[in-house]
Amino acid sequence: IPLSRTVRCSCIKIDDRPVKPRALGKLEIIPASQSCPRVEIIVTMKKTEEKRCLNPESEAIKSLLKMVSKKRSKRAP
Amino acid sequence: IPLSRTVRCSCIKIDDRPVKPRALGKLEIIPASQSCPRVEIIVTMKKTEEKRCLNPESEAIKSLLKMVSKKRSKRAP
């Protein structure tokens, strides 16, 4: 019997509400893999420790990621 | 007595070796906060589940983040 590849994504539903950078405690990116065919982005809110799954294609995520990667990297162009 | 703000960063040392996107199991971004003054990026390797702290300013991280945020977002400019 061939092993079935069970799909095990972490996110059940995607929350499209924007997340304020200040409220963000942690941002997890789980790349697509054999266990889940899509990229998953899970944020943990700082105060409540509530977890939310975000849409990787949303503008909110893109600006969050940009913010983080730009942080403290001041360089000449 | 005022509460002292103890510094509690997750990363002790930063690993500058590049991470292959395929080997990446999870990428965590922890923004700077009162408990740790710097952005921390922790990757978990897929097979070994080994955790590594990466330099947020490294090119390796920037391209990893770009890869993820570009994934499946095909749009007209």
N, CA and C atoms of all chains as a GROMACS GRO file, in nm:
protein
  462
    1ILE      N    1   0.086  -0.120   0.000
    1ILE     CA    2   0.000   0.000   0.000
    1ILE      C    3   0.089   0.124   0.000
    2PRO      N    4   0.072   0.208  -0.100
    2PRO     CA    5   0.155   0.330  -0.100
    2PRO      C    6   0.112   0.424   0.012
    3LEU      N    7   0.210   0.486   0.072
    3LEU     CA    8   0.180   0.582   0.177
    3LEU      C    9   0.104   0.701   0.119
    4SER      N   10  -0.006   0.732   0.179
    4SER     CA   11  -0.077   0.849   0.128
    4SER      C   12  -0.013   0.973   0.186
    5ARG      N   13  -0.006   1.077   0.106
    5ARG     CA   14   0.047   1.203   0.157
    5ARG      C   15  -0.066   1.284   0.216
    6THR      N   16  -0.077   1.282   0.343
    6THR     CA   17  -0.185   1.358   0.405
    6THR      C   18  -0.148   1.506   0.406
    7VAL      N   19  -0.245   1.588   0.376
    7VAL     CA   20  -0.222   1.731   0.377
    7VAL      C   21  -0.235   1.784   0.519
    8ARG      N   22  -0.129   1.848   0.565
    8ARG     CA   23  -0.134   1.901   0.700
    8ARG      C   24  -0.090   2.047   0.703
    9CYS      N   25  -0.183   2.131   0.666
    9CYS     CA   26  -0.154   2.274   0.672
    9CYS      C   27  -0.182   2.321   0.814
   10SER      N   28  -0.117   2.427   0.854
   10SER     CA   29  -0.141   2.481   0.988
   10SER      C   30  -0.263   2.574   0.989
   11CYS      N   31  -0.290   2.635   0.877
   11CYS     CA   32  -0.397   2.735   0.873
   11CYS      C   33  -0.527   2.676   0.822
   12ILE      N   34  -0.632   2.703   0.894
   12ILE     CA   35  -0.764   2.661   0.847
   12ILE      C   36  -0.829   2.775   0.772
   13LYS      N   37  -0.827   2.891   0.834
   13LYS     CA   38  -0.880   3.004   0.758
   13LYS      C   39  -0.781   3.121   0.758
   14ILE      N   40  -0.792   3.201   0.654
   14ILE     CA   41  -0.702   3.313   0.634
   14ILE      C   42  -0.773   3.440   0.680
   15ASP      N   43  -0.701   3.517   0.755
   15ASP     CA   44  -0.756   3.641   0.810
   15ASP      C   45  -0.700   3.757   0.726
   16ASP      N   46  -0.787   3.835   0.670
   16ASP     CA   47  -0.736   3.940   0.582
   16ASP      C   48  -0.726   4.077   0.649
   17ARG      N   49  -0.759   4.081   0.777
   17ARG     CA   50  -0.746   4.210   0.846
   17ARG      C   51  -0.598   4.247   0.856
   18PRO      N   52  -0.566   4.375   0.836
   18PRO     CA   53  -0.425   4.413   0.847
   18PRO      C   54  -0.376   4.403   0.992
   19VAL      N   55  -0.248   4.378   1.007
   19VAL     CA   56  -0.187   4.368   1.140
   19VAL      C   57  -0.096   4.489   1.160
   20LYS      N   58  -0.117   4.560   1.268
   20LYS     CA   59  -0.029   4.675   1.295
   20LYS      C   60   0.108   4.624   1.340
   21PRO      N   61   0.212   4.678   1.279
   21PRO     CA   62   0.348   4.632   1.314
   21PRO      C   63   0.373   4.634   1.465
   22ARG      N   64   0.319   4.733   1.533
   22ARG     CA   65   0.340   4.742   1.677
   22ARG      C   66   0.276   4.629   1.756
   23ALA      N   67   0.170   4.576   1.701
   23ALA     CA   68   0.096   4.471   1.772
   23ALA      C   69   0.156   4.333   1.747
   24LEU      N   70   0.251   4.330   1.655
   24LEU     CA   71   0.306   4.202   1.611
   24LEU      C   72   0.410   4.148   1.708
   25GLY      N   73   0.388   4.027   1.757
   25GLY     CA   74   0.485   3.966   1.846
   25GLY      C   75   0.581   3.877   1.771
   26LYS      N   76   0.528   3.804   1.674
   26LYS     CA   77   0.610   3.711   1.598
   26LYS      C   78   0.545   3.685   1.464
   27LEU      N   79   0.625   3.664   1.364
   27LEU     CA   80   0.572   3.633   1.231
   27LEU      C   81   0.640   3.506   1.184
   28GLU      N   82   0.562   3.404   1.152
   28GLU     CA   83   0.620   3.278   1.106
   28GLU      C   84   0.586   3.257   0.959
   29ILE      N   85   0.686   3.217   0.884
   29ILE     CA   86   0.664   3.184   0.744
   29ILE      C   87   0.697   3.037   0.725
   30ILE      N   88   0.599   2.964   0.678
   30ILE     CA   89   0.622   2.822   0.653
   30ILE      C   90   0.609   2.800   0.503
   31PRO      N   91   0.720   2.770   0.438
   31PRO     CA   92   0.714   2.754   0.291
   31PRO      C   93   0.627   2.635   0.252
   32ALA      N   94   0.582   2.638   0.130
   32ALA     CA   95   0.506   2.525   0.077
   32ALA      C   96   0.594   2.400   0.083
   33SER      N   97   0.532   2.287   0.110
   33SER     CA   98   0.609   2.162   0.121
   33SER      C   99   0.518   2.046   0.087
   34GLN      N  100   0.568   1.928   0.106
   34GLN     CA  101   0.485   1.811   0.077
   34GLN      C  102   0.368   1.801   0.174
   35SER      N  103   0.386   1.854   0.295
   35SER     CA  104   0.276   1.843   0.390
   35SER      C  105   0.170   1.952   0.372
   36CYS      N  106   0.207   2.061   0.311
   36CYS     CA  107   0.107   2.165   0.282
   36CYS      C  108   0.148   2.238   0.154
   37PRO      N  109   0.058   2.240   0.056
   37PRO     CA  110   0.097   2.290  -0.075
   37PRO      C  111   0.108   2.441  -0.088
   38ARG      N  112   0.075   2.512   0.019
   38ARG     CA  113   0.083   2.658   0.008
   38ARG      C  114   0.171   2.719   0.117
   39VAL      N  115   0.225   2.836   0.086
   39VAL     CA  116   0.301   2.911   0.185
   39VAL      C  117   0.204   2.954   0.294
   40GLU      N  118   0.246   2.941   0.419
   40GLU     CA  119   0.159   2.986   0.528
   40GLU      C  120   0.230   3.093   0.610
   41ILE      N  121   0.155   3.194   0.646
   41ILE     CA  122   0.210   3.301   0.728
   41ILE      C  123   0.126   3.312   0.853
   42ILE      N  124   0.190   3.290   0.966
   42ILE     CA  125   0.119   3.292   1.093
   42ILE      C  126   0.177   3.403   1.179
   43VAL      N  127   0.093   3.494   1.224
   43VAL     CA  128   0.143   3.597   1.314
   43VAL      C  129   0.089   3.571   1.454
   44THR      N  130   0.171   3.604   1.552
   44THR     CA  131   0.128   3.594   1.691
   44THR      C  132   0.122   3.737   1.744
   45MET      N  133   0.008   3.775   1.796
   45MET     CA  134  -0.008   3.911   1.846
   45MET      C  135   0.066   3.925   1.979
   46LYS      N  136   0.124   4.042   1.998
   46LYS     CA  137   0.211   4.061   2.114
   46LYS      C  138   0.138   4.045   2.247
   47LYS      N  139   0.031   4.118   2.265
   47LYS     CA  140  -0.034   4.117   2.396
   47LYS      C  141  -0.117   3.992   2.421
   48THR      N  142  -0.201   3.960   2.325
   48THR     CA  143  -0.297   3.852   2.348
   48THR      C  144  -0.238   3.714   2.317
   49GLU      N  145  -0.126   3.713   2.246
   49GLU     CA  146  -0.066   3.588   2.197
   49GLU      C  147  -0.160   3.510   2.104
   50GLU      N  148  -0.261   3.580   2.057
   50GLU     CA  149  -0.354   3.523   1.960
   50GLU      C  150  -0.278   3.497   1.829
   51LYS      N  151  -0.308   3.385   1.764
   51LYS     CA  152  -0.243   3.355   1.636
   51LYS      C  153  -0.340   3.379   1.521
   52ARG      N  154  -0.286   3.431   1.413
   52ARG     CA  155  -0.368   3.455   1.296
   52ARG      C  156  -0.294   3.412   1.173
   53CYS      N  157  -0.367   3.354   1.080
   53CYS     CA  158  -0.305   3.321   0.952
   53CYS      C  159  -0.333   3.433   0.854
   54LEU      N  160  -0.229   3.478   0.788
   54LEU     CA  161  -0.246   3.586   0.692
   54LEU      C  162  -0.225   3.537   0.550
   55ASN      N  163  -0.278   3.615   0.460
   55ASN     CA  164  -0.264   3.586   0.319
   55ASN      C  165  -0.126   3.632   0.269
   56PRO      N  166  -0.042   3.539   0.223
   56PRO     CA  167   0.093   3.577   0.181
   56PRO      C  168   0.093   3.676   0.065
   57GLU      N  169  -0.018   3.682  -0.006
   57GLU     CA  170  -0.022   3.772  -0.121
   57GLU      C  171  -0.076   3.911  -0.085
   58SER      N  172  -0.115   3.929   0.039
   58SER     CA  173  -0.174   4.058   0.075
   58SER      C  174  -0.069   4.168   0.083
   59GLU      N  175  -0.113   4.287   0.058
   59GLU     CA  176  -0.022   4.402   0.068
   59GLU      C  177   0.027   4.419   0.211
   60ALA      N  178  -0.060   4.387   0.307
   60ALA     CA  179  -0.024   4.402   0.448
   60ALA      C  180   0.102   4.322   0.481
   61ILE      N  181   0.106   4.200   0.434
   61ILE     CA  182   0.221   4.114   0.458
   61ILE      C  183   0.345   4.167   0.388
   62LYS      N  184   0.324   4.211   0.266
   62LYS     CA  185   0.439   4.262   0.192
   62LYS      C  186   0.502   4.382   0.262
   63SER      N  187   0.417   4.468   0.316
   63SER     CA  188   0.476   4.586   0.381
   63SER      C  189   0.537   4.547   0.516
   64LEU      N  190   0.478   4.450   0.584
   64LEU     CA  191   0.539   4.401   0.708
   64LEU      C  192   0.678   4.344   0.681
   65LEU      N  193   0.687   4.262   0.580
   65LEU     CA  194   0.816   4.200   0.547
   65LEU      C  195   0.918   4.306   0.505
   66LYS      N  196   0.871   4.402   0.428
   66LYS     CA  197   0.961   4.509   0.386
   66LYS      C  198   1.014   4.584   0.507
   67MET      N  199   0.923   4.612   0.598
   67MET     CA  200   0.959   4.685   0.719
   67MET      C  201   1.070   4.612   0.793
   68VAL      N  202   1.052   4.482   0.808
   68VAL     CA  203   1.151   4.404   0.882
   68VAL      C  204   1.284   4.399   0.807
   69SER      N  205   1.278   4.377   0.677
   69SER     CA  206   1.405   4.362   0.608
   69SER      C  207   1.477   4.496   0.590
   70LYS      N  208   1.401   4.604   0.596
   70LYS     CA  209   1.466   4.734   0.585
   70LYS      C  210   1.525   4.780   0.718
   71LYS      N  211   1.468   4.729   0.825
   71LYS     CA  212   1.507   4.774   0.959
   71LYS      C  213   1.657   4.773   0.981
   72ARG      N  214   1.708   4.884   1.019
   72ARG     CA  215   1.849   4.897   1.054
   72ARG      C  216   1.945   4.864   0.941
   73SER      N  217   1.896   4.862   0.819
   73SER     CA  218   1.992   4.841   0.712
   73SER      C  219   2.002   4.969   0.630
   74LYS      N  220   2.084   5.058   0.679
   74LYS     CA  221   2.104   5.182   0.607
   74LYS      C  222   2.232   5.170   0.525
   75ARG      N  223   2.213   5.171   0.396
   75ARG     CA  224   2.330   5.158   0.311
   75ARG      C  225   2.318   5.253   0.193
   76ALA      N  226   2.431   5.283   0.138
   76ALA     CA  227   2.429   5.363   0.016
   76ALA      C  228   2.371   5.276  -0.095
   77PRO      N  229   2.300   5.337  -0.190
   77PRO     CA  230   2.237   5.257  -0.296
   77PRO      C  231   2.341   5.199  -0.393
   78ILE      N  232   1.009   5.010   4.406
   78ILE     CA  233   1.122   4.967   4.321
   78ILE      C  234   1.074   4.955   4.176
   79PRO      N  235   1.138   5.028   4.087
   79PRO     CA  236   1.095   5.015   3.946
   79PRO      C  237   1.134   4.879   3.890
   80LEU      N  238   1.045   4.826   3.813
   80LEU     CA  239   1.072   4.697   3.750
   80LEU      C  240   1.188   4.710   3.651
   81SER      N  241   1.286   4.629   3.664
   81SER     CA  242   1.396   4.636   3.567
   81SER      C  243   1.353   4.565   3.439
   82ARG      N  244   1.395   4.622   3.328
   82ARG     CA  245   1.363   4.558   3.201
   82ARG      C  246   1.475   4.464   3.165
   83THR      N  247   1.455   4.339   3.188
   83THR     CA  248   1.559   4.244   3.154
   83THR      C  249   1.557   4.219   3.003
   84VAL      N  250   1.675   4.210   2.946
   84VAL     CA  251   1.686   4.183   2.803
   84VAL      C  252   1.672   4.034   2.780
   85ARG      N  253   1.577   3.997   2.700
   85ARG     CA  254   1.558   3.856   2.670
   85ARG      C  255   1.549   3.831   2.522
   86CYS      N  256   1.664   3.828   2.459
   86CYS     CA  257   1.665   3.797   2.317
   86CYS      C  258   1.666   3.645   2.302
   87SER      N  259   1.617   3.598   2.191
   87SER     CA  260   1.618   3.454   2.167
   87SER      C  261   1.751   3.406   2.110
   88CYS      N  262   1.818   3.495   2.041
   88CYS     CA  263   1.941   3.455   1.972
   88CYS      C  264   2.064   3.490   2.053
   89ILE      N  265   2.152   3.394   2.067
   89ILE     CA  266   2.278   3.422   2.133
   89ILE      C  267   2.384   3.455   2.029
   90LYS      N  268   2.390   3.371   1.928
   90LYS     CA  269   2.483   3.405   1.820
   90LYS      C  270   2.414   3.401   1.684
   91ILE      N  271   2.469   3.480   1.594
   91ILE     CA  272   2.412   3.492   1.460
   91ILE      C  273   2.494   3.407   1.365
   92ASP      N  274   2.422   3.333   1.284
   92ASP     CA  275   2.485   3.243   1.189
   92ASP      C  276   2.477   3.307   1.051
   93ASP      N  277   2.591   3.328   0.988
   93ASP     CA  278   2.587   3.398   0.861
   93ASP      C  279   2.589   3.306   0.739
   94ARG      N  280   2.590   3.177   0.765
   94ARG     CA  281   2.585   3.086   0.651
   94ARG      C  282   2.452   3.099   0.579
   95PRO      N  283   2.452   3.096   0.448
   95PRO     CA  284   2.324   3.106   0.377
   95PRO      C  285   2.238   2.980   0.397
   96VAL      N  286   2.108   2.998   0.390
   96VAL     CA  287   2.016   2.886   0.406
   96VAL      C  288   1.950   2.859   0.271
   97LYS      N  289   1.956   2.736   0.227
   97LYS     CA  290   1.890   2.703   0.100
   97LYS      C  291   1.740   2.701   0.121
   98PRO      N  292   1.666   2.770   0.032
   98PRO     CA  293   1.520   2.774   0.048
   98PRO      C  294   1.459   2.635   0.064
   99ARG      N  295   1.512   2.537  -0.005
   99ARG     CA  296   1.456   2.401   0.003
   99ARG      C  297   1.474   2.337   0.139
  100ALA      N  298   1.577   2.378   0.209
  100ALA     CA  299   1.607   2.318   0.339
  100ALA      C  300   1.528   2.385   0.451
  101LEU      N  301   1.462   2.493   0.416
  101LEU     CA  302   1.394   2.574   0.516
  101LEU      C  303   1.259   2.515   0.557
  102GLY      N  304   1.245   2.489   0.685
  102GLY     CA  305   1.118   2.438   0.735
  102GLY      C  306   1.027   2.550   0.784
  103LYS      N  307   1.086   2.646   0.850
  103LYS     CA  308   1.008   2.757   0.905
  103LYS      C  309   1.100   2.876   0.924
  104LEU      N  310   1.045   2.994   0.906
  104LEU     CA  311   1.123   3.115   0.928
  104LEU      C  312   1.044   3.203   1.025
  105GLU      N  313   1.103   3.239   1.136
  105GLU     CA  314   1.034   3.324   1.233
  105GLU      C  315   1.098   3.461   1.239
  106ILE      N  316   1.015   3.562   1.239
  106ILE     CA  317   1.066   3.698   1.252
  106ILE      C  318   1.011   3.755   1.382
  107ILE      N  319   1.097   3.795   1.469
  107ILE     CA  320   1.053   3.856   1.594
  107ILE      C  321   1.099   4.002   1.594
  108PRO      N  322   1.004   4.094   1.582
  108PRO     CA  323   1.043   4.235   1.574
  108PRO      C  324   1.111   4.281   1.702
  109ALA      N  325   1.188   4.386   1.692
  109ALA     CA  326   1.248   4.446   1.811
  109ALA      C  327   1.137   4.485   1.907
  110SER      N  328   1.163   4.472   2.036
  110SER     CA  329   1.061   4.504   2.135
  110SER      C  330   1.130   4.546   2.264
  111GLN      N  331   1.053   4.564   2.368
  111GLN     CA  332   1.113   4.599   2.496
  111GLN      C  333   1.198   4.485   2.550
  112SER      N  334   1.162   4.362   2.516
  112SER     CA  335   1.240   4.252   2.570
  112SER      C  336   1.367   4.222   2.491
  113CYS      N  337   1.371   4.266   2.366
  113CYS     CA  338   1.494   4.249   2.288
  113CYS      C  339   1.504   4.364   2.188
  114PRO      N  340   1.615   4.437   2.193
  114PRO     CA  341   1.624   4.559   2.113
  114PRO      C  342   1.648   4.538   1.964
  115ARG      N  343   1.666   4.415   1.922
  115ARG     CA  344   1.691   4.394   1.780
  115ARG      C  345   1.592   4.295   1.717
  116VAL      N  346   1.575   4.311   1.588
  116VAL     CA  347   1.495   4.215   1.513
  116VAL      C  348   1.567   4.082   1.515
  117GLU      N  349   1.492   3.975   1.537
  117GLU     CA  350   1.555   3.843   1.535
  117GLU      C  351   1.491   3.757   1.428
  118ILE      N  352   1.573   3.684   1.358
  118ILE     CA  353   1.523   3.594   1.255
  118ILE      C  354   1.573   3.455   1.285
  119ILE      N  355   1.478   3.366   1.308
  119ILE     CA  356   1.514   3.229   1.346
  119ILE      C  357   1.459   3.134   1.240
  120VAL      N  358   1.547   3.056   1.182
  120VAL     CA  359   1.500   2.957   1.085
  120VAL      C  360   1.509   2.818   1.147
  121THR      N  361   1.414   2.735   1.111
  121THR     CA  362   1.418   2.596   1.153
  121THR      C  363   1.438   2.513   1.027
  122MET      N  364   1.541   2.431   1.029
  122MET     CA  365   1.572   2.350   0.912
  122MET      C  366   1.470   2.237   0.901
  123LYS      N  367   1.436   2.202   0.778
  123LYS     CA  368   1.328   2.106   0.757
  123LYS      C  369   1.360   1.968   0.814
  124LYS      N  370   1.472   1.912   0.773
  124LYS     CA  371   1.499   1.773   0.813
  124LYS      C  372   1.544   1.759   0.956
  125THR      N  373   1.641   1.842   0.992
  125THR     CA  374   1.703   1.824   1.123
  125THR      C  375   1.629   1.896   1.235
  126GLU      N  376   1.540   1.987   1.197
  126GLU     CA  377   1.471   2.074   1.293
  126GLU      C  378   1.567   2.159   1.377
  127GLU      N  379   1.689   2.168   1.328
  127GLU     CA  380   1.789   2.255   1.389
  127GLU      C  381   1.745   2.400   1.373
  128LYS      N  382   1.766   2.480   1.478
  128LYS     CA  383   1.732   2.622   1.468
  128LYS      C  384   1.856   2.706   1.453
  129ARG      N  385   1.845   2.809   1.369
  129ARG     CA  386   1.957   2.899   1.347
  129ARG      C  387   1.908   3.041   1.349
  130CYS      N  388   1.988   3.127   1.407
  130CYS     CA  389   1.957   3.269   1.403
  130CYS      C  390   2.031   3.333   1.287
  131LEU      N  391   1.959   3.407   1.207
  131LEU     CA  392   2.023   3.470   1.092
  131LEU      C  393   2.029   3.621   1.111
  132ASN      N  394   2.118   3.679   1.035
  132ASN     CA  395   2.134   3.823   1.036
  132ASN      C  396   2.026   3.889   0.948
  133PRO      N  397   1.938   3.970   1.009
  133PRO     CA  398   1.828   4.030   0.932
  133PRO      C  399   1.878   4.119   0.818
  134GLU      N  400   2.001   4.164   0.828
  134GLU     CA  401   2.052   4.253   0.725
  134GLU      C  402   2.124   4.179   0.613
  135SER      N  403   2.133   4.048   0.625
  135SER     CA  404   2.209   3.974   0.524
  135SER      C  405   2.130   3.964   0.394
  136GLU      N  406   2.202   3.952   0.287
  136GLU     CA  407   2.138   3.937   0.157
  136GLU      C  408   2.059   3.806   0.150
  137ALA      N  409   2.111   3.705   0.219
  137ALA     CA  410   2.045   3.574   0.218
  137ALA      C  411   1.901   3.585   0.268
  138ILE      N  412   1.884   3.658   0.376
  138ILE     CA  413   1.750   3.677   0.432
  138ILE      C  414   1.663   3.757   0.338
  139LYS      N  415   1.721   3.860   0.283
  139LYS     CA  416   1.641   3.943   0.194
  139LYS      C  417   1.590   3.863   0.075
  140SER      N  418   1.676   3.775   0.022
  140SER     CA  419   1.628   3.700  -0.094
  140SER      C  420   1.528   3.592  -0.051
  141LEU      N  421   1.546   3.537   0.068
  141LEU     CA  422   1.448   3.440   0.118
  141LEU      C  423   1.311   3.508   0.133
  142LEU      N  424   1.310   3.624   0.193
  142LEU     CA  425   1.184   3.696   0.213
  142LEU      C  426   1.119   3.734   0.080
  143LYS      N  427   1.204   3.776  -0.013
  143LYS     CA  428   1.151   3.812  -0.143
  143LYS      C  429   1.086   3.693  -0.210
  144MET      N  430   1.156   3.580  -0.198
  144MET     CA  431   1.105   3.458  -0.258
  144MET      C  432   0.966   3.426  -0.205
  145VAL      N  433   0.954   3.434  -0.073
  145VAL     CA  434   0.825   3.401  -0.012
  145VAL      C  435   0.717   3.502  -0.052
  146SER      N  436   0.752   3.630  -0.048
  146SER     CA  437   0.645   3.726  -0.077
  146SER      C  438   0.609   3.730  -0.225
  147LYS      N  439   0.701   3.682  -0.309
  147LYS     CA  440   0.668   3.679  -0.451
  147LYS      C  441   0.587   3.556  -0.489
  148LYS      N  442   0.603   3.453  -0.409
  148LYS     CA  443   0.540   3.325  -0.440
  148LYS      C  444   0.391   3.338  -0.472
  149ARG      N  445   0.357   3.286  -0.582
  149ARG     CA  446   0.217   3.279  -0.625
  149ARG      C  447   0.148   3.414  -0.637
  150SER      N  448   0.226   3.521  -0.644
  150SER     CA  449   0.157   3.647  -0.666
  150SER      C  450   0.192   3.700  -0.804
  151LYS      N  451   0.120   3.650  -0.900
  151LYS     CA  452   0.143   3.696  -1.036
  151LYS      C  453   0.040   3.801  -1.070
  152ARG      N  454   0.088   3.920  -1.086
  152ARG     CA  455  -0.007   4.027  -1.119
  152ARG      C  456   0.052   4.117  -1.227
  153ALA      N  457  -0.035   4.183  -1.294
  153ALA     CA  458   0.012   4.284  -1.388
  153ALA      C  459   0.072   4.399  -1.307
  154PRO      N  460   0.173   4.465  -1.360
  154PRO     CA  461   0.237   4.573  -1.284
  154PRO      C  462   0.147   4.696  -1.271
   0.00000   0.00000   0.00000
